[in-house]
Amino acid sequence: MGCGGSRTVVQPVRVSPQHNEKYEGPIRDRQCRDVLALIIFLGFLLVLAYVIHYSVDKGNPKLLFYGTDSWGNVCNQKNDAIDGVNSSGRDTRGHKKLFFFNEDLLEKISTESTPTTTSGSVCISECPAEVADVAAMQAFATNSGSRLCRYDVQVANYYDGAQDGTSTCPSVPISKTKSVHNRCVSEGLSDTLDRVGEALSDLLDMIDDNFGQKCGEDLEDSWKEIIYLILISIGVSLALMLLLRFIAPIIVWLVVAIVVVGAILSIAFCWYSYFKKETKFWLGTAIAVSVVGVILLLILLVMRKRIALVVQLFKEAGRAVARMPQLILQPFITLIILGGVSAALVYVFLFIVTARNHHVEITDYVSWTDDEPIKGMVVIYLLGFLWLTQFIIGCERLTVSSSVALWYFTRDKSKLSSPVSTSVWRLIRYHLGSVAFGSLIIALVALVRIILSFIEGRLSGSKNKVAKVILKCITCCLWCFEQFLKFLTANAYIQIAINGYAFCKAARTAFMVVVSNALRVAAINSVGDFVLFLAKVGTVAIVAVVGIEIFRDKELHYIWLPILLACIAAYFVAGCFFGLYELIIDAIFMCFVEDCEKNDGVQQPYFMSTGLMQFVKNADQALKADKKRKERDQNNVTTLGDARDDVGV
């Protein structure tokens, strides 16, 4: 490549005369790429639609909260009738609690909707207190509107049923019950279950009485101020984003100076301590710190030119944002779409985990079994979730990269017309297949990693330590590989935006650029990311200070609670803004490398600004040629103006 990572400046590629074509930036005559990947993606969406339809037909999210009676009626909803079951199809709205005829079954109760049993169970509106006899059972039914016997048994015909719960009425007396997960559980068993949460309750009681209630009251009283603080975080992030090109150099060189001074002082202190105490500990420490410090100083010495390039890229990114303010909306548009799609898919997943089939028993009761086809569909659905989310993120990356490429390779920025709209059109018209391809690769690796993590969790109680260690290593390697793929794919999208390549060629080109500019990329990803992290922290700090002032005179139980929530939201908002900034910097760097390869700065002028020209090998020649070109253009404009004046005369 023209931009060698081992050099402090860029060596432009000399183009032979027979291939000396004028480079005009991102190609305009594009064609559809990775069509097969797009077809596979659309076909997969059809499969995913079938999985969703099947899951919605078989599942019911209310099963996660409410039980099911003996005839297949889910409590607290209007139910469809089941063929051959007379008591099915009941409207149980308002009847949220599940009551079992046989109290012995309560010891086996779980989050399952209904245990397989011959004992009866009914949906009622409230769990009964102690019921001593049949008369009390009738009184409860009359007062609450809930029948403790089978639905088809009249209240006047209530009787003392069998203790095993096989009769149409429960056996009396009925002990006092409490609601546990919307199941009526005898108080004795309920007390046992309650002990599970006693430790947490005691801890909260130690912190403060009615902790949860007070937190709720504070949030109710301060939600408007929290929204104001979030809006302030948006304003601060936007302001920092526009100012970053001016303050980034100060931050970067200040950090470098602190590192240099810190390294020198650390070395001096360690050797001073050794000469004063003359112990082996300080000798070893001094040698180790000296080696690390010298290496660090040498790295900074070698990287100084590349750090200067990072500073210049921050300036260029600020100019790009100022020229294309529409880019600021991209993270929020992506967030809204991603949030909506994710929420919908999570909601459908509730149908998947509750999908089941019913079977009518001889006793006229209904039992339930897990739906077998849905087990295989879970993997398909999880892949769809990962693929769709990565596809949405990829579309944003390609749109922003394409906009930046159009801006970079336009000599007269004032003539730049709707780069964001043009980029969206190019994405939809030509490159959806490439985004589908790239997002599929990431989704597949993530899917394998999640499956292995699930298997690792299932083996947590196993004594086979070797298998668990191997799984942990494989999972860790897959995570690292997934992060590498995300990095490579993001750079591949930039190559697609510039050259209109198919995904594989774009990924290969991006990989070669990264490898040949390894030190530059390292500087961008270390120094640049650190500066952006400081910007995020600065945003949070400003929001925290403003929050303290806002809530200083407000009567709250815990003043830190709304401030903490506002700071968390502020960090998330800042992440959206500065994540965009990071993407713009990466895109400008790729455009910079492309500019170096396709142009020489003399016969073929660079598109880059004069600030970036100092980082190419023939900087002096390029700057002189650029100056002459601008003077020539200015003279042409002046001559044209004079000619128009003469015509007017």
C-alpha positions in Angstrom: 0.0 0.0 0.0 1.1 3.6 -0.4 0.8 4.4 3.3 3.5 2.4 5.0 2.9 1.8 8.7 6.6 1.8 9.3 7.1 5.3 8.1 6.1 8.6 9.7 4.9 10.0 6.5 2.9 8.6 3.5 4.7 7.5 0.3 2.3 8.4 -2.6 1.9 5.8 -5.3 3.3 6.9 -8.6 0.9 6.0 -11.4 2.3 5.1 -14.8 1.4 7.3 -17.7 -0.8 4.8 -19.4 -2.9 4.4 -16.2 -2.7 8.1 -15.2 -6.5 8.6 -15.1 -7.8 11.5 -13.1 -9.2 10.3 -9.8 -12.6 11.9 -8.9 -13.2 10.3 -5.5 -15.9 7.8 -4.7 -17.1 6.1 -7.9 -20.5 7.2 -9.1 -21.1 4.5 -11.7 -21.9 1.7 -9.2 -23.6 -1.6 -9.5 -25.5 -3.9 -7.1 -23.1 -5.9 -5.0 -23.5 -9.2 -3.1 -26.9 -9.8 -4.6 -26.9 -13.4 -3.5 -26.4 -12.3 0.2 -29.3 -10.0 -0.1 -31.5 -12.7 -1.6 -30.5 -15.0 1.3 -31.2 -12.2 3.8 -34.7 -11.7 2.3 -35.3 -15.4 2.3 -34.3 -15.6 5.9 -36.7 -12.8 6.8 -39.5 -15.0 5.3 -38.4 -17.9 7.5 -38.2 -15.6 10.5 -41.7 -14.4 9.7 -42.9 -18.0 9.8 -41.2 -18.6 13.1 -42.8 -15.5 14.5 -46.3 -16.6 13.2 -45.8 -20.1 14.6 -44.6 -18.8 18.0 -47.4 -16.3 18.4 -49.9 -19.0 17.5 -48.5 -21.5 20.1 -47.3 -19.2 22.9 -48.8 -16.9 25.4 -46.7 -14.4 27.4 -49.3 -14.3 30.2 -48.2 -17.8 31.2 -45.0 -16.1 32.6 -47.2 -14.3 35.1 -50.4 -16.3 35.5 -51.3 -20.0 36.0 -53.6 -22.2 34.0 -56.5 -24.1 35.5 -57.3 -27.8 35.0 -59.3 -27.1 31.8 -56.6 -25.1 30.0 -57.9 -21.6 30.9 -55.2 -19.1 31.5 -56.0 -16.9 34.4 -56.8 -13.2 33.8 -57.6 -13.4 30.1 -60.4 -14.4 27.7 -59.7 -17.9 26.5 -60.5 -19.9 23.4 -62.4 -23.1 23.8 -60.6 -26.5 23.5 -62.5 -29.2 21.7 -63.8 -31.8 24.0 -63.4 -29.8 27.2 -66.6 -28.4 28.5 -65.1 -26.0 31.0 -62.6 -24.4 28.6 -63.0 -21.1 26.8 -63.8 -19.1 30.0 -63.4 -15.4 30.4 -61.1 -15.3 33.5 -60.3 -11.6 33.4 -60.0 -10.3 36.9 -59.4 -13.8 38.2 -55.6 -13.7 38.5 -54.9 -16.3 41.2 -54.7 -20.1 40.7 -56.1 -22.2 43.5 -55.4 -25.9 43.8 -57.9 -28.4 45.4 -55.1 -30.5 46.8 -52.8 -28.5 49.2 -50.1 -31.3 49.1 -49.4 -30.2 45.5 -48.3 -26.8 46.7 -45.0 -28.4 47.8 -44.3 -29.2 44.1 -45.4 -25.8 42.8 -43.0 -24.0 40.5 -43.1 -21.4 37.7 -44.8 -24.0 35.5 -48.3 -23.1 34.6 -49.9 -26.3 35.9 -48.4 -29.5 37.3 -49.6 -32.7 35.5 -52.0 -34.1 38.1 -55.5 -35.4 38.6 -56.2 -32.7 41.2 -58.4 -29.8 40.2 -57.4 -26.1 40.0 -59.4 -23.0 39.3 -58.8 -19.3 38.6 -60.1 -17.0 41.4 -59.9 -13.2 42.1 -58.2 -13.4 45.5 -56.6 -16.1 47.6 -58.9 -17.3 50.4 -58.2 -16.9 54.1 -58.9 -19.9 56.3 -62.0 -21.7 55.2 -63.4 -23.8 58.1 -66.3 -25.6 56.4 -68.6 -25.7 53.4 -70.6 -22.7 54.6 -67.5 -20.6 54.7 -66.6 -21.8 51.3 -70.0 -20.8 50.0 -69.7 -17.4 51.7 -66.3 -16.8 50.1 -67.7 -17.6 46.6 -70.6 -15.3 47.2 -68.6 -12.4 48.5 -65.6 -12.6 46.1 -67.4 -13.9 43.0 -64.8 -16.6 42.8 -65.8 -20.3 42.9 -63.5 -22.7 44.8 -65.2 -25.7 43.3 -65.4 -26.6 39.6 -67.0 -23.8 37.5 -70.1 -26.0 36.7 -70.9 -26.7 40.3 -73.5 -24.3 41.8 -72.6 -22.5 45.0 -75.6 -24.1 46.7 -74.2 -27.5 45.9 -70.8 -27.1 47.4 -69.6 -30.0 49.5 -66.5 -31.4 51.3 -64.5 -33.1 48.6 -61.8 -35.7 48.7 -58.4 -34.8 50.2 -56.5 -35.9 47.1 -58.2 -33.1 45.1 -59.9 -35.4 42.6 -63.5 -34.3 43.5 -65.3 -31.4 42.0 -64.8 -29.4 45.3 -61.8 -29.1 47.5 -61.6 -30.7 50.9 -62.3 -28.5 54.0 -61.0 -27.0 56.1 -58.7 -24.9 53.8 -55.8 -23.4 55.5 -55.0 -19.7 55.1 -53.3 -18.9 51.8 -51.1 -16.2 50.3 -50.4 -15.3 46.7 -46.9 -16.4 45.4 -46.3 -15.8 41.7 -50.2 -15.6 41.4 -50.6 -19.1 43.0 -52.5 -19.5 46.2 -50.0 -21.1 48.6 -50.7 -22.2 52.2 -49.2 -19.7 54.6 -46.9 -22.3 56.1 -45.3 -23.0 52.7 -45.4 -19.3 51.8 -43.3 -18.5 54.9 -40.8 -21.1 53.7 -40.6 -19.5 50.2 -40.4 -16.1 51.7 -37.1 -17.0 53.4 -35.4 -16.9 50.0 -35.7 -13.1 49.9 -35.2 -12.5 53.6 -31.4 -11.7 53.2 -32.1 -9.0 50.6 -35.0 -7.6 52.7 -32.8 -7.4 55.8 -30.1 -5.7 53.8 -32.5 -3.1 52.5 -33.9 -2.6 56.0 -30.4 -2.0 57.3 -29.9 0.7 54.6 -33.2 2.4 55.3 -36.8 1.6 56.1 -39.1 1.7 53.1 -36.1 2.1 50.8 -38.0 1.1 47.6 -41.0 3.3 48.4 -38.7 6.3 49.0 -36.9 5.7 45.8 -40.2 5.6 43.9 -41.3 8.9 45.6 -38.0 10.5 44.6 -38.3 9.5 41.0 -41.9 10.7 40.9 -40.9 14.1 42.2 -37.8 14.5 40.1 -38.6 12.9 36.7 -38.9 16.3 35.0 -35.5 17.4 36.3 -34.0 14.1 35.0 -35.4 14.8 31.6 -33.9 18.4 31.7 -30.5 16.9 32.6 -30.7 14.4 29.7 -31.4 17.4 27.4 -28.5 19.2 28.9 -26.3 16.1 28.2 -27.4 16.3 24.6 -26.5 19.9 24.4 -23.1 19.4 26.1 -22.3 16.4 23.9 -23.1 18.4 20.8 -21.1 21.4 22.0 -18.1 19.2 22.8 -18.4 17.5 19.5 -18.2 20.8 17.6 -15.4 22.0 19.9 -13.4 18.8 19.9 -11.3 19.8 16.9 -10.0 22.8 18.8 -9.6 21.2 22.3 -8.4 17.7 21.1 -4.8 18.9 20.4 -4.6 20.4 23.9 -5.9 17.2 25.5 -3.7 14.9 23.5 -0.4 16.7 24.0 -1.3 17.3 27.7 -1.7 13.6 28.2 1.5 12.9 26.3 3.3 15.4 28.5 1.9 13.8 31.7 3.0 10.4 30.5 6.5 11.6 29.8 6.9 13.5 33.1 5.3 10.6 35.0 7.7 8.1 33.5 10.8 10.2 34.2 9.7 10.9 37.8 8.9 7.2 38.4 12.3 6.1 37.2 14.0 8.8 39.3 12.0 8.0 42.4 12.7 4.2 42.2 16.5 4.8 41.8 16.5 7.3 44.6 14.8 4.8 46.9 17.3 2.1 45.9 20.4 4.3 46.6 18.8 5.4 49.9 17.8 1.9 51.2 19.9 -0.4 49.0 17.5 -3.3 49.1 16.9 -5.9 46.4 13.2 -5.0 46.2 14.0 -1.4 45.2 16.8 -2.6 42.8 14.4 -4.9 41.0 11.6 -2.3 41.0 14.0 0.4 39.7 15.2 -1.9 36.9 11.7 -2.9 35.9 10.3 0.6 36.0 13.4 1.9 34.0 12.9 -0.7 31.3 9.2 0.0 31.0 9.7 3.8 31.2 12.4 3.8 28.5 10.2 1.6 26.2 7.3 3.9 26.7 9.4 7.0 26.0 10.8 5.4 22.8 7.2 4.5 21.7 6.1 8.1 22.2 9.2 9.3 20.3 8.4 7.0 17.4 4.7 7.7 17.5 4.9 11.5 17.8 4.2 12.0 14.1 1.3 9.6 14.2 -0.1 11.2 17.3 0.0 14.5 15.4 -2.0 12.8 12.6 -4.6 11.8 15.2 -4.9 15.4 16.3 -5.3 16.5 12.7 -8.0 13.8 12.1 -9.9 15.2 15.0 -9.8 18.7 13.4 -11.0 17.2 10.0 -13.8 15.3 11.8 -15.0 18.5 13.4 -15.1 20.2 10.0 -17.0 17.3 8.5 -19.6 17.5 11.3 -19.9 21.3 10.9 -20.4 20.9 7.1 -22.8 17.9 7.4 -24.9 18.5 10.6 -27.4 15.9 9.4 -24.9 13.3 10.5 -25.7 14.1 14.2 -29.2 12.6 13.7 -27.8 9.3 12.5 -27.1 7.7 15.9 -30.5 8.7 17.2 -32.3 7.4 14.1 -30.4 4.1 14.4 -31.1 4.0 18.1 -34.9 4.4 17.5 -35.0 1.8 14.8 -32.7 -0.6 16.7 -34.7 -0.1 19.9 -38.0 -0.7 18.1 -36.9 -3.8 16.4 -35.2 -5.2 19.5 -38.3 -4.5 21.6 -40.5 -6.3 19.1 -38.2 -9.3 18.8 -37.9 -9.6 22.6 -41.7 -9.4 22.9 -42.0 -12.2 20.3 -39.4 -14.2 22.2 -41.9 -14.3 25.2 -44.2 -16.3 22.9 -41.4 -18.7 22.0 -40.5 -19.5 25.6 -44.2 -20.1 26.4 -45.1 -22.2 23.3 -46.7 -25.5 24.2 -49.3 -28.1 23.2 -52.3 -29.3 25.1 -53.5 -32.9 25.7 -57.0 -33.8 27.0 -56.9 -36.4 29.7 -59.5 -39.0 30.5 -60.5 -37.0 33.5 -61.5 -34.1 31.2 -58.5 -32.2 32.5 -55.9 -30.6 30.2 -52.2 -31.2 30.5 -49.4 -29.3 28.6 -46.2 -30.3 27.0 -43.4 -28.3 25.4 -43.7 -27.7 21.7 -40.9 -29.7 20.0 -40.6 -27.8 16.7 -40.1 -24.5 18.7 -36.9 -25.8 20.2 -35.1 -25.8 16.8 -36.7 -22.5 16.0 -35.1 -20.8 19.0 -31.7 -21.0 17.2 -33.1 -19.6 14.0 -34.8 -16.8 16.0 -31.6 -16.0 17.9 -29.7 -15.8 14.6 -32.4 -13.5 13.2 -32.1 -11.2 16.2 -28.3 -11.0 15.9 -28.4 -10.6 12.1 -31.1 -7.9 12.2 -29.4 -5.8 14.9 -26.0 -6.0 13.1 -27.6 -5.2 9.8 -29.1 -2.0 11.2 -25.8 -1.0 12.7 -24.1 -1.8 9.4 -26.5 0.5 7.5 -25.7 3.4 9.8 -21.9 2.8 9.4 -22.1 2.6 5.6 -24.3 5.7 5.4 -21.9 7.8 7.6 -18.8 6.5 5.8 -20.3 7.3 2.4 -21.2 10.8 3.5 -17.7 11.4 4.8 -16.2 10.1 1.6 -18.3 12.4 -0.5 -17.3 15.3 1.7 -13.6 14.4 1.7 -13.3 14.0 -2.1 -15.1 17.2 -2.9 -12.6 19.9 -3.5 -15.0 22.8 -3.2 -16.9 22.0 0.0 -19.4 24.8 -0.7 -20.7 22.8 -3.7 -21.4 19.7 -1.6 -25.0 18.8 -2.2 -27.0 16.5 0.2 -24.3 14.0 0.9 -26.3 12.1 3.5 -29.3 11.7 1.3 -27.0 10.6 -1.6 -25.4 8.1 0.8 -28.8 6.6 1.9 -29.8 6.2 -1.7 -26.6 4.5 -2.6 -27.0 2.1 0.3 -30.5 1.2 -0.7 -29.8 1.0 -4.4 -26.5 -0.8 -4.4 -25.1 -2.0 -1.1 -27.8 -3.7 1.0 -26.4 -7.0 0.0 -22.9 -6.1 1.2 -24.3 -5.0 4.6 -26.3 -8.2 4.8 -23.1 -10.2 4.1 -21.0 -8.4 6.7 -23.7 -8.6 9.4 -24.3 -12.3 8.8 -20.6 -13.1 9.4 -20.7 -11.3 12.8 -24.1 -12.8 13.7 -22.9 -16.4 13.0 -19.8 -16.0 15.2 -21.8 -14.4 18.0 -24.4 -17.2 17.7 -21.7 -19.9 18.2 -20.3 -18.0 21.1 -23.7 -17.7 22.8 -24.4 -21.4 22.3 -21.0 -22.3 23.8 -21.7 -20.0 26.7 -25.0 -21.7 27.2 -23.3 -25.1 27.2 -20.7 -23.8 29.6 -23.5 -22.7 32.0 -25.1 -26.1 31.8 -21.8 -27.7 32.7 -21.3 -25.4 35.7 -22.2 -28.2 38.1 -20.1 -30.8 36.2 -16.9 -32.3 37.7 -15.2 -32.3 34.3 -12.9 -29.3 34.8 -11.0 -29.9 31.6 -14.1 -29.6 29.4 -15.1 -26.4 31.3 -11.6 -24.8 30.8 -11.6 -25.7 27.1 -15.1 -24.2 26.7 -14.0 -21.0 28.4 -10.9 -20.7 26.2 -12.9 -21.3 23.0 -15.6 -18.8 24.2 -12.9 -16.2 24.9 -11.2 -16.7 21.5 -14.6 -16.4 19.8 -15.3 -13.1 21.6 -11.9 -11.8 20.5 -12.5 -13.0 16.9 -16.0 -11.3 17.0 -14.4 -8.0 18.0 -11.9 -8.3 15.2 -14.6 -9.0 12.7 -16.6 -6.0 13.9 -13.5 -3.8 13.5 -12.7 -5.3 10.0 -16.3 -5.0 8.9 -16.5 -1.4 9.9 -13.5 -0.6 7.8 -14.8 -2.8 4.9 -17.9 -0.6 4.9 -15.7 2.5 4.4 -14.0 0.8 1.4 -17.4 0.0 0.0 -18.4 3.7 0.5 -15.3 4.9 -1.4 -14.8 2.3 -4.1 -18.2 0.5 -4.4 -16.5 -2.9 -3.8 -18.3 -6.1 -2.9 -17.9 -7.1 0.7 -15.1 -9.7 0.3 -12.9 -7.4 -1.8 -13.7 -4.5 0.6 -12.7 -6.6 3.6 -9.5 -7.7 2.0 -8.6 -4.1 1.0 -9.4 -2.9 4.5 -7.3 -5.6 6.0 -4.3 -4.6 3.9 -4.8 -1.0 4.7 -4.9 -1.7 8.5 -1.8 -4.0 8.3 0.2 -1.6 6.3 -0.8 1.3 8.6 -0.7 -0.7 11.8 1.1 2.0 13.9 -1.3 4.8 12.6 -4.3 2.6 13.3 -2.9 1.9 16.8 -2.5 5.6 17.5 -6.0 6.3 16.3 -7.5 3.5 18.4 -5.5 4.3 21.5 -5.0 8.0 21.7 -8.2 8.8 19.8 -10.4 6.5 21.9 -8.9 7.9 25.1 -9.7 11.5 24.1 -13.3 10.4 23.2 -13.6 8.7 26.6 -12.5 11.9 28.3 -15.2 13.7 26.4 -17.8 11.2 27.6 -16.5 11.6 31.2 -16.5 15.4 30.8 -20.2 15.3 29.7 -21.1 13.2 32.7 -19.2 15.5 35.0 -21.0 18.6 33.7 -24.4 16.9 34.1 -23.5 15.8 37.6 -22.5 19.3 38.7 -25.6 20.8 37.1 -27.7 18.1 38.8 -26.3 18.9 42.2 -27.2 22.5 41.7 -30.7 21.7 40.5 -31.5 19.3 43.4 -29.7 21.2 46.1 -32.8 22.9 47.4 -35.3 20.1 46.4 -36.6 17.9 49.2 -35.7 14.4 48.3 -35.0 11.3 50.4 -31.9 10.4 48.3 -30.5 13.3 46.2 -28.0 10.9 44.6 -30.6 8.8 42.9 -31.9 11.2 40.2 -28.4 12.5 39.7 -27.1 8.9 39.2 -29.8 8.1 36.7 -29.2 11.3 34.8 -25.4 10.6 34.7 -26.0 7.1 33.4 -28.3 8.5 30.7 -25.7 11.2 29.9 -23.0 8.7 29.4 -25.2 6.7 27.0 -26.1 9.9 25.1 -22.4 10.9 24.9 -21.6 7.4 23.7 -24.0 7.9 20.7 -22.4 11.3 19.8 -18.8 10.4 20.2 -19.3 6.9 18.7 -20.3 8.8 15.6 -17.2 11.0 15.9 -15.0 7.9 16.1 -16.6 6.5 13.0 -16.1 9.8 11.1 -12.4 9.8 12.1 -11.9 6.2 10.9 -13.6 7.1 7.6 -11.4 10.2 7.1 -8.3 8.1 7.7 -9.4 5.5 5.1 -10.1 8.4 2.6 -6.7 9.8 3.5 -4.9 6.6 2.6 -7.0 6.2 -0.6 -6.1 9.8 -1.5 -2.4 9.0 -1.0 -2.6 5.9 -3.3 -4.5 7.4 -6.1 -2.8 10.8 -6.3 0.7 12.2 -6.1 0.0 15.7 -5.0 1.7 17.3 -8.0 0.5 16.0 -11.4 -2.6 14.7 -9.7 -3.5 17.0 -6.8 -4.6 15.6 -3.4 -8.1 16.0 -2.2 -6.9 16.3 1.4 -6.7 19.6 3.3 -3.3 21.4 3.8 -3.3 20.2 7.4 -3.2 16.6 6.3 -0.7 17.2 3.5 2.1 17.6 6.0 1.8 13.9 6.7 2.7 12.8 3.2 6.3 12.2 2.1 6.3 14.9 -0.6 4.6 17.4 1.6 6.6 20.4 0.4 5.9 19.6 -3.3 2.3 18.9 -2.6 1.8 22.1 -0.6 3.4 24.2 -3.4 1.3 22.5 -6.1 -1.8 23.0 -4.0 -1.0 26.6 -3.5 -0.4 27.1 -7.2 -3.7 25.3 -8.0 -5.6 27.6 -5.7 -4.0 30.7 -7.1 -4.8 29.5 -10.6 -8.4 28.9 -9.6 -8.6 32.3 -8.0 -7.2 34.0 -11.1 -9.7 32.1 -13.3 -12.6 33.4 -11.1 -11.2 36.9 -11.2 -10.8 36.8 -15.0 -14.3 35.4 -15.4 -15.7 38.2 -13.2 -13.8 40.9 -15.2 -15.2 39.4 -18.4 -18.7 39.6 -17.1 -18.2 43.2 -16.1 -16.9 44.0 -19.6 -20.0 42.4 -21.1 -22.2 44.4 -18.8 -20.5 47.6 -19.9 
